């Protein structure tokens, strides 16, 4: 694939939204640091957020994460995929 095609695809992904691990969430960071990068199923334990270039200050929790330390820190968060938070900065 040509470099320009990759650049266009990645720009479109960012514009429409992309899922990334929530590295602003302390419990997710702790679980992420324990990952040996060999077991792909480990990813489902992490909390993920969706970010877009359209509204960079809005963060949507797209996957809550299944690790007990993440579930235990969700506090008053509602249903998975419907939580929105304002990003700092």
Secondary structure as UniProt FT lines:
FT   HELIX           3..16
FT   STRAND          18..21
FT   TURN            23..24
FT   HELIX           26..33
FT   HELIX           40..45
FT   STRAND          48..51
FT   TURN            54..57
FT   STRAND          58..63
FT   HELIX           68..71
FT   TURN            72..73
FT   TURN            75..76
FT   TURN            80..81
FT   STRAND          83..86
//
